[in-house]
Amino acid sequence: MEPIAIIGTGLIGRAWAMVFARAGHPVRLFDTAPGATGHALALIGEALREQADYGLLPEPAEPIHARITAAASLEQAVEGVVYVQENTAERLEVKREVFAQLDRLAPPEAILASSTSMIPASEFSVGLPGRHRMLVAHPVNPPHVIPVVEISPAPWTSPEVVARTRALQESVGQVAVTVKKEIQGFILNRLQAALLCEAWELVKGGYVSVEDLDKTIRDGLGLRWALMGPFETIDLNAPGGVADYAARYGPVMTEIMREARYEPWDAALIEQVEAERRAQMPASEHAKREAWRDRRLMALALHKREMAKKDTHR
């Protein structure tokens, strides 16, 4: 299996390392922070053992962990690799510098991808000799459990590079989505922003509590959305499919949102939502709740995998 380089070993970088290693790829980690790669390897070992406990690994955790090694330099990390996943700070000047270095050091055929959640590929690859091989591969946190990855090329990214990236991501078990042209926030974050802005507005207007709004998604829409997207949802919610749904509810839906105008979340509103959340979950419990989230997501991922084997409609 071809080697993969992971640049930046924070939460997302560590998750990517597990994604590629559990699919059989040797993975090299590099981080400029002293001691970061050693710390990352220890955390990866813990996370792999937890995934093994949930039955999510194709083999024992140890051989997967052994495929992930620390590189002493960026040059060593990218030597002979076919793909680089960058996970450095979400600042344009950092991305530009890192990708300029990657372009100089990585093999000319290697794909150079960023995990950025907001910066278009055109902004960090502009003017670079190898800009045709650069794109965004934006994951969902945590990517070793939630498989969607948005592949967003720059206008000058080679179609062959896009196709190779999509094929690689699918080969390691990710669910690839191609962003057909650049747009701020890509697809997932724009959908998330639409829901979040409306959620804050409903709380601000005094229509619902923070807790009850979360229940509406968690125990309502979220149950459907764990299995299908919004278009399949409406297709199944009307006897005649999408066209029937649009005829029945389209005017009402657009009327509901006609007057929607979202202002930045002000200090008073943030304080209110923060207070309601801390009443539900003290700040001291934050790390424990994160771990709980990941365990629940792993259980859900296993359930969906098992159900997919039995599903006659897929």
TORLOTI-870382 format. One line per field, with one value per residue (C-alpha): x, y, z; residue in three letters; residue number from 0. Coordinates in pm, whole numbers, plus 32768, in hexadecimal, padded with zeros to 4 digits. Last residue first. Layout:
residues N
px: [X,...]
py: [Y,...]
pz: [Z,...]
residuo: [ALA,...]
num: [NUM,...]
***
This chain:
residues 314
px: [7490,7325,736C,740F,74AF,761C,75BC,7525,7675,772C,761D,762D,77AA,77A0,7699,776E,789C,77D0,7761,78C9,793A,782A,787C,79E9,7979,7897,79B9,7A8A,7975,791A,79DA,7921,77E0,76D8,7567,7591,76CC,75FD,74F9,7607,76C0,757C,7533,7698,769B,7554,75D8,771E,7677,765D,7697,754F,7478,735A,7240,710D,70C8,711F,6FC0,6F3C,7039,6FC7,6E55,6E78,6F3C,6E53,6D4F,6DD8,6F40,6EDF,6E2D,6F58,7043,6F80,6E15,6DAF,6E66,6F5D,703D,70B9,70C7,71BE,7281,72BD,7315,7417,73E1,742F,74C1,73F0,72B0,7319,73AD,7266,71B4,725D,73AA,7328,71F8,72AB,73B8,72AA,7214,735E,73AA,7250,7149,708F,713C,71AB,7319,72DE,7236,7345,745B,73B9,7380,74F0,7554,7479,74F6,765D,7654,75DD,76EF,77EC,7796,77A6,78EA,790B,793D,78F5,79DE,7947,78CF,7903,7939,78BB,7985,790D,7A47,7A9B,7C0A,7BC1,7ABA,7BBC,7CB5,7BB5,7B46,7CAB,7CFD,7BCB,7C1C,7D86,7D13,7C2F,7D6B,7D43,7D39,7BE3,7C44,7BC7,7AD4,7AC2,79D5,7A13,78F9,7968,7902,79CE,7B3A,7AD6,7A7C,7A1D,79A8,7AB4,7B1A,7BF1,7C58,7D23,7E83,7F0D,7EDC,7F84,80D2,8191,80F0,8053,7F07,7F09,7E9B,7D79,7D0C,7CDE,7BC4,7BF6,7AD3,7AEB,7C58,7CBC,7DB1,7E1B,7F60,7F52,80A4,8110,822C,82BA,829C,83AD,8379,81FD,81F1,82BD,81D8,80B2,812F,8171,801F,7F68,8011,7FBD,7E54,7E1D,7D66,7E9B,7F2A,7E75,7F10,7EC0,7FD0,7FA0,807B,81A4,830D,83AA,8297,82E8,8462,8454,836D,846B,849C,837C,82AA,8215,80BC,80B9,80FC,7FB0,7EF7,7FBE,7F64,7DF0,7D87,7CF2,7BD5,7B8A,7A2F,79D6,7987,7AAA,7B8B,7B25,7B8E,7CDC,7D0E,7CC6,7DC2,7ED2,7E84,7EAF,800B,806D,7FF6,80CB,81FB,81A6,817A,82BF,8341,8240,829C,81BE,81F4,8146,8195,808C,80B7,7F6E,7EA2,7D3F,7D6D,7E9A,7DE0,7CBE,7D9B,7E88,7D5B,7CE1,7E35,7E3E,7CDF,7D24,7E78,7F9B,7FF0,806D,7FF5,80B9,8036,8100,807D,8000]
py: [7FDE,7F6F,7E0C,7E85,7D6A,7DCC,7F3C,7EF0,7E77,7FAC,8093,7FF1,8003,8175,81B1,8105,81CE,830E,82BA,827D,83C3,848B,83EB,8452,85B6,85A3,853D,865D,875A,86DF,87F0,88F4,888B,87E8,8845,8988,89C7,89B1,8AA8,8B9C,8B84,8BC2,8CF9,8D7D,8D4F,8E0D,8F2C,8F3E,8F54,8E3D,8EEA,8F47,8E56,8EBB,8DC5,8E75,8D7F,8C4D,8BE4,8C52,8B71,8A46,8A93,8ABC,8976,88A9,87FF,883F,8805,86C5,8640,8693,85EA,84A6,845F,83D4,84EA,84B6,83C3,84C5,85C5,84F2,848B,85FB,864C,8536,83D6,82EB,83C1,84DD,842C,840E,856B,860A,859D,851F,85D3,86F2,8752,86EF,87F2,88FB,8888,88B0,8A06,8A7E,8AD8,8C00,8D13,8DD0,8D97,8C20,8C13,8CEF,8C12,8ADF,8B95,8BF1,8A8E,89E8,8AC3,8AAF,8932,892A,8A20,895B,8819,88A6,8970,8A88,8B91,8B05,8A6B,89A1,883A,87E8,8670,8598,8468,836F,82EB,817A,817C,812A,823E,8342,82BD,82BD,8420,8499,83EE,8488,85E4,85BD,854F,867D,8751,886C,89BB,8A32,89C3,886F,8822,86B8,86AA,857F,84BE,8399,83F5,830E,8340,849A,8521,862E,863B,863B,8742,86C2,880D,8817,8825,8760,886F,896C,88C5,89FC,8AD1,8C1C,8BE0,8AA7,8B3E,8C12,8B2C,8A0E,8AC8,8B11,8AAF,8950,8915,87A7,87F3,870E,86EB,85CC,852E,8516,8614,8565,8649,8743,8881,8871,8813,8947,8A2E,897A,89BF,8B2F,8B6B,8AAC,8B76,8CC3,8C53,8BFF,8AC7,8A36,88F5,87BB,875D,860B,859D,848F,83AF,83AC,836A,845D,852F,84FA,84FE,8654,86D6,8669,8568,848D,83D2,827F,81EE,808C,8001,808E,7FBE,7E89,7EC6,7F15,7DB6,7D8B,7E1B,7F1B,7F94,7E81,7F73,7EFD,7F1C,8088,80BF,8018,80F7,822F,81D3,818C,82D0,838E,82FA,833F,84A7,84E5,8463,8539,8674,865A,87A7,8859,884E,8725,85FA,84AA,8397,8297,813C,80EC,7FB7,803D,805C,8138,822C,8276,8268,8372,8447,843E,84AA,85CE,8639,863C,86E1,8641,8735,86AE,854C,849C,8363,8239,815C,8000]
pz: [7F9A,7FB8,8030,8171,8237,8203,8222,8379,83FA,837E,8400,855A,855F,8506,8613,871A,86A9,86B8,881A,8882,87E0,888E,89E0,89B2,896D,8A9F,8B7A,8AF4,8B3D,8C9B,8D53,8C84,8D31,8C50,8C56,8D1C,8C52,8B13,8B91,8C02,8AB6,89F9,8AC7,8AB7,893E,8927,89FB,8939,87E4,86E3,8595,84E8,8423,8343,8305,827A,8162,8235,8297,8141,8091,815C,812F,7FB4,7F98,8073,7F98,7E3B,7EA8,7F5B,7E23,7D47,7E3F,7E5E,7E09,7F5B,8016,8134,8076,7F78,8090,8153,801D,7FD6,813E,8166,81E5,8305,841B,838D,83F0,855B,8556,84EC,8627,8765,873D,8668,8734,8875,882D,880B,8953,8A0C,897B,89DE,88DC,8844,8909,87D3,8824,8843,86EF,8658,86E2,8645,84F9,84E7,8546,843D,8321,83A0,83A4,823C,81DD,82A8,81F5,8095,8076,8176,8069,7F0F,7E10,7CF5,7CD5,7E44,7E2C,7F4A,7FB6,80BA,8166,8177,8116,7FA9,7F9D,7FFE,7F00,7DE5,7E3A,7E42,7CF9,7C51,7CD3,7C63,7B09,7AF6,7B27,7C1F,7B64,7BDB,7D3B,7DA9,7EC4,7F37,8061,8145,81ED,82C8,842A,850E,84A3,8426,8581,8524,83BC,82B0,81B0,8092,7FF7,7EB7,7E29,7D03,7BF9,7CE0,7CA5,7C37,7D4A,7CE5,7D96,7E70,7FBD,7F41,7E24,7F1A,7FC7,813B,8222,82B3,825F,824B,8133,8017,7F50,7E56,7E0B,7C9D,7CC0,7DF4,7F24,7F7E,7EB5,7EA4,8013,806E,7FA6,8041,81A0,815A,80B9,81CB,82DD,8234,820A,8376,83ED,8494,8400,8390,8240,81A2,80AF,7FA8,7ED0,7FBA,7F4F,8046,80E2,8252,8222,817F,828E,8391,84A4,8431,8530,84DA,849F,8413,8570,85EB,84E9,8550,86BF,869C,863B,84DD,840D,851D,8582,8678,8792,8869,8738,8716,8881,8841,8712,87DF,88EC,87ED,8737,887E,88AF,8747,8765,889B,87E3,86B5,8784,8847,87C8,86EB,8579,8534,8451,8445,834B,82ED,8257,81AC,820A,8224,839E,8359,8276,8361,8496,840F,83AF,8517,859A,84A5,8508,867F,865F,85AA,8494,8346,8300,81ED,813D,80C2,7FA7,8000]
residuo: [ARG,HIS,THR,ASP,LYS,LYS,ALA,MET,GLU,ARG,LYS,HIS,LEU,ALA,LEU,ALA,MET,LEU,ARG,ARG,ASP,ARG,TRP,ALA,GLU,ARG,LYS,ALA,HIS,GLU,SER,ALA,PRO,MET,GLN,ALA,ARG,ARG,GLU,ALA,GLU,VAL,GLN,GLU,ILE,LEU,ALA,ALA,ASP,TRP,PRO,GLU,TYR,ARG,ALA,GLU,ARG,MET,ILE,GLU,THR,MET,VAL,PRO,GLY,TYR,ARG,ALA,ALA,TYR,ASP,ALA,VAL,GLY,GLY,PRO,ALA,ASN,LEU,ASP,ILE,THR,GLU,PHE,PRO,GLY,MET,LEU,ALA,TRP,ARG,LEU,GLY,LEU,GLY,ASP,ARG,ILE,THR,LYS,ASP,LEU,ASP,GLU,VAL,SER,VAL,TYR,GLY,GLY,LYS,VAL,LEU,GLU,TRP,ALA,GLU,CYS,LEU,LEU,ALA,ALA,GLN,LEU,ARG,ASN,LEU,ILE,PHE,GLY,GLN,ILE,GLU,LYS,LYS,VAL,THR,VAL,ALA,VAL,GLN,GLY,VAL,SER,GLU,GLN,LEU,ALA,ARG,THR,ARG,ALA,VAL,VAL,GLU,PRO,SER,THR,TRP,PRO,ALA,PRO,SER,ILE,GLU,VAL,VAL,PRO,ILE,VAL,HIS,PRO,PRO,ASN,VAL,PRO,HIS,ALA,VAL,LEU,MET,ARG,HIS,ARG,GLY,PRO,LEU,GLY,VAL,SER,PHE,GLU,SER,ALA,PRO,ILE,MET,SER,THR,SER,SER,ALA,LEU,ILE,ALA,GLU,PRO,PRO,ALA,LEU,ARG,ASP,LEU,GLN,ALA,PHE,VAL,GLU,ARG,LYS,VAL,GLU,LEU,ARG,GLU,ALA,THR,ASN,GLU,GLN,VAL,TYR,VAL,VAL,GLY,GLU,VAL,ALA,GLN,GLU,LEU,SER,ALA,ALA,ALA,THR,ILE,ARG,ALA,HIS,ILE,PRO,GLU,ALA,PRO,GLU,PRO,LEU,LEU,GLY,TYR,ASP,ALA,GLN,GLU,ARG,LEU,ALA,GLU,GLY,ILE,LEU,ALA,LEU,ALA,HIS,GLY,THR,ALA,GLY,PRO,ALA,THR,ASP,PHE,LEU,ARG,VAL,PRO,HIS,GLY,ALA,ARG,ALA,PHE,VAL,MET,ALA,TRP,ALA,ARG,GLY,ILE,LEU,GLY,THR,GLY,ILE,ILE,ALA,ILE,PRO,GLU,MET]
num: [313,312,311,310,309,308,307,306,305,304,303,302,301,300,299,298,297,296,295,294,293,292,291,290,289,288,287,286,285,284,283,282,281,280,279,278,277,276,275,274,273,272,271,270,269,268,267,266,265,264,263,262,261,260,259,258,257,256,255,254,253,252,251,250,249,248,247,246,245,244,243,242,241,240,239,238,237,236,235,234,233,232,231,230,229,228,227,226,225,224,223,222,221,220,219,218,217,216,215,214,213,212,211,210,209,208,207,206,205,204,203,202,201,200,199,198,197,196,195,194,193,192,191,190,189,188,187,186,185,184,183,182,181,180,179,178,177,176,175,174,173,172,171,170,169,168,167,166,165,164,163,162,161,160,159,158,157,156,155,154,153,152,151,150,149,148,147,146,145,144,143,142,141,140,139,138,137,136,135,134,133,132,131,130,129,128,127,126,125,124,123,122,121,120,119,118,117,116,115,114,113,112,111,110,109,108,107,106,105,104,103,102,101,100,99,98,97,96,95,94,93,92,91,90,89,88,87,86,85,84,83,82,81,80,79,78,77,76,75,74,73,72,71,70,69,68,67,66,65,64,63,62,61,60,59,58,57,56,55,54,53,52,51,50,49,48,47,46,45,44,43,42,41,40,39,38,37,36,35,34,33,32,31,30,29,28,27,26,25,24,23,22,21,20,19,18,17,16,15,14,13,12,11,10,9,8,7,6,5,4,3,2,1,0]
***
